[in-house]
Amino acid sequence: MTIEIGNESGIAVDETVLLRLMEHNFGELHVSPDADVAILLVDEGAMEALHVQWMDEPGPTDVLSFPMDELRPGTEDAPTPPGLLGDIVLCPQVAETQAVAAKHSTEDELVLLTTHGLLHLLGFDHAEPDEEREMFGLQRELITSFQAAERRRPRA
């Protein structure tokens, strides 16, 4: 599994948390260990440019996903085949604002947004109410199980 993380945002982010999150979510979703994904953290200006270019919407957003090989979640018996999942682009500045409103940490918001972006890469959407229930339910399950795993993780 190749998980590339690049931070061009100018904001310090604990990339090891995002790496552990992606490894956890790959396991939970039965994604092949040979699947590749890139996470890029950008500033508000870069995110706004991408938001306008790809979604035709003004202003920066929190997360954008760019799927590549149209991979879907696997099962224990039939994991997702190897391939290129795609790119997740995060904006820590927007995440920080949302975290304050949600009364949790920016790190928690980035965990949520990264998980959300991964689900989009795996074909989930929330345009329709039933899709939203499925995607957001799975997102909650993944975040809850990741948080539990983090609490059990030995500290150095």
C-alpha positions in Angstrom: 0.0 0.0 0.0 1.3 3.4 -0.9 -0.1 6.3 0.9 1.5 9.5 -0.1 0.9 12.6 2.1 2.0 16.1 1.0 1.5 19.2 3.1 1.6 22.5 1.1 -0.9 24.2 3.4 1.5 26.0 5.7 -0.3 24.5 8.7 1.4 21.8 10.8 -0.5 18.6 10.6 0.4 15.3 12.3 0.7 13.2 9.1 1.3 10.0 11.1 -2.3 10.2 12.3 -3.6 10.4 8.7 -1.4 7.5 7.7 -2.7 5.3 10.6 -6.2 6.4 9.7 -5.8 5.3 6.1 -4.2 2.0 7.1 -7.1 1.4 9.5 -9.7 2.3 7.0 -8.1 0.2 4.2 -8.3 -2.8 6.6 -11.9 -2.1 7.6 -13.0 -1.7 4.0 -11.0 -4.7 2.8 -9.0 -2.5 0.3 -6.0 -4.3 -1.2 -2.7 -3.5 0.5 -1.5 -2.9 -3.0 -3.9 0.0 -3.6 -2.4 3.5 -3.8 -3.8 6.9 -2.6 -2.4 10.4 -2.3 -3.4 13.0 0.3 -2.6 16.6 -0.3 -3.1 19.4 2.2 -3.4 22.8 0.6 -4.1 26.4 1.6 -7.4 28.2 1.1 -6.2 29.8 -2.2 -5.2 26.5 -3.8 -8.4 24.8 -2.5 -10.6 27.6 -3.9 -8.9 27.2 -7.3 -9.6 23.5 -7.3 -13.2 24.0 -6.1 -13.9 26.4 -8.9 -12.2 24.3 -11.5 -13.7 21.0 -10.6 -17.0 21.8 -8.9 -17.7 25.2 -10.4 -18.4 26.6 -6.9 -16.8 29.7 -5.4 -14.7 29.7 -2.2 -12.5 27.1 -0.6 -14.0 23.8 0.6 -12.9 21.3 3.2 -12.2 18.2 1.1 -12.2 17.2 -2.6 -11.8 13.7 -3.9 -10.5 12.6 -7.3 -11.1 8.9 -7.9 -8.9 7.2 -10.5 -9.5 3.4 -11.0 -13.1 3.3 -9.7 -12.3 0.8 -7.0 -15.0 -0.2 -4.5 -14.8 -1.7 -1.0 -14.1 -5.3 -0.9 -15.0 -8.1 1.5 -12.8 -10.4 3.7 -13.0 -13.1 1.0 -12.6 -10.7 -2.0 -10.6 -7.6 -1.2 -10.6 -4.6 -3.5 -8.1 -5.4 -6.3 -4.8 -3.5 -6.4 -5.0 -0.1 -8.2 -4.9 3.6 -7.9 -7.7 4.9 -5.6 -7.0 8.5 -6.4 -6.3 11.8 -4.6 -7.8 13.4 -1.5 -7.2 17.1 -1.1 -7.8 18.7 2.3 -7.7 22.3 3.5 -6.6 22.5 7.1 -7.7 26.2 7.4 -11.3 25.3 6.5 -11.1 22.2 8.7 -10.0 24.4 11.6 -13.0 26.7 11.2 -15.3 23.7 11.1 -13.7 22.1 14.1 -14.3 25.2 16.2 -18.0 25.1 15.1 -18.3 21.4 15.9 -16.4 21.8 19.2 -13.7 19.3 18.5 -10.1 19.4 17.5 -8.8 20.2 14.0 -7.2 16.8 14.0 -10.6 15.2 14.6 -12.0 17.2 11.8 -9.2 16.1 9.5 -9.9 12.5 10.4 -13.5 13.0 9.5 -12.7 14.7 6.2 -10.0 12.2 5.2 -12.5 9.3 5.9 -15.1 11.2 3.9 -12.8 11.7 1.0 -11.8 8.0 1.0 -15.4 6.9 0.9 -15.9 9.2 -2.1 -12.9 7.5 -3.8 -14.6 4.2 -3.2 -17.8 5.2 -5.0 -19.9 6.5 -2.1 -22.0 9.6 -2.5 -24.5 11.6 -0.5 -26.6 13.3 -3.1 -29.7 11.3 -2.3 -31.1 10.7 1.3 -30.5 6.9 1.2 -27.0 7.4 -0.1 -26.3 10.0 2.6 -27.5 7.6 5.4 -25.3 4.8 4.1 -22.2 6.9 3.6 -22.5 8.9 6.8 -23.3 5.8 8.8 -20.2 4.0 7.4 -18.1 7.1 8.0 -19.2 7.2 11.7 -18.4 3.5 12.1 -14.9 3.9 10.6 -14.1 7.0 12.7 -15.4 5.3 15.9 -13.4 2.2 15.3 -10.3 4.3 14.4 -10.6 6.3 17.6 -11.0 3.1 19.6 -7.8 1.7 17.9 -6.0 4.9 18.7 -6.9 4.7 22.4 -5.5 1.1 22.5 -2.3 2.1 20.6 0.8 1.9 22.8 2.4 5.3 23.4 6.1 5.8 23.1 
